[in-house]
Amino acid sequence: MFKAVNDGATVTRGCTYRLRYMAPEIYCYGKMSERSDIFSLGALIKSIMAGTTDSSIHHMDGPKCVEHVHKSWRKRLQEIRRYRSFEADCQQVRTCIGIAVACMHRDPGERPLMKDIVRKLYEVETREDYLSSRVEQAVHDYEVRRISFQEMEHVTSNFSQKLGHDGLGAVYKGKLEDGEVIAVKRFDERLRKLEEQFERVVNLMKLRHKNIVRLTGYCYEPTKVPVPDDKNPELYIWWDVIENLLCYEFLPNGSLDMILNDKSCELDWQTRHKIIHGICEGLHHLHVECQDAPLVHEGFKPANVLLDNGMVPKLADFCTSMAVTPR
């Protein structure tokens, strides 16, 4: 479900990667808001448009960036024979990179709101985009059930198939009795929460939207684990721990950063635009359509965008998201 951490990566590279998607007001002043997510969205759109072929746009801003990206994509699209929607797609390119630049304004108050971003994307939607969006899966009500730790061990074959590890915990592949393949996140012990806190996390993750990863179940259960005795390593003592686990739908195409960093997987413009549009729809749902209060994602970067079989993007890993004061 999530990209495994590369143990060979340097700290400098990791910091550069994180800062690329982090709004300046966060790392300078520790201030976080919906506008912080907007900045991260702009950096994310830049990455989607550049792929592995043009990292230079991360160091550009303003009209220079817009013209550079538009010219680059126009050239690429011209090389495709019998391209039916050339001018329409070129306009989409200009609109998307323009949105990215506006989102990354250093003044948070000058960044656009999600409702304005989504409106601009719909204005340049082609007939093919419209038809594609109609056949994407609809949002249905579903039940999120509490699962025992024993059952979690069973569906994951005792946590034998690890998919990766992120800042919150390890993710394992599992299979339910009805055959559904799932991804199970087992939180690191240092991040495990008391029951009331964990219930809040579960309620937050119950959001229903086609561009937000679907939560299928969870586990909160005190248990005991054998730990070697410090004084006598041959003896074990039973240690009380609390297991926190979340079960998600399994998304076979993995995370967006895996796709963007795979030079053998060159995405065409229609797919990139579909991903950009879906991400914006998901973030719009968090900021605008949540019933109680707008939600700030906090960890918005390519690793937290997952892709299904149809390359439909789904926002994930917002366990640390915070609600902001309602408008």
Secondary structure, 3 states (H helix, E strand, C coil): CCCCCCCCCCHHHHHHHHHHCCCHHHHHHCCCCHHHHHHHHHHHHHHHHHCCCCHHHHHCCHHHHHHHHHHHHHHHHHCCCCCCCHHHHHHHHHHHHHHHHHHCCCCHHHCCCHHHHHHHHHHCCCHHHHHHHHHCCCCCCCCCEECCHHHHHHHCCCCCCEEEECCCEEEEEEECCCCCEEEEEEECHHHCCCHHHHHHHHHHCCCCCCCECCEEEEEEEEEEEEEECCCCCCCEEEEEEEEEEEEEECCCCCEHHHHHCCCCCCCCHHHHHHHHHHHHHHHHHHHHHCCCCCEECCCCCHHHEEECCCCCEEECCCCCCEECCCC
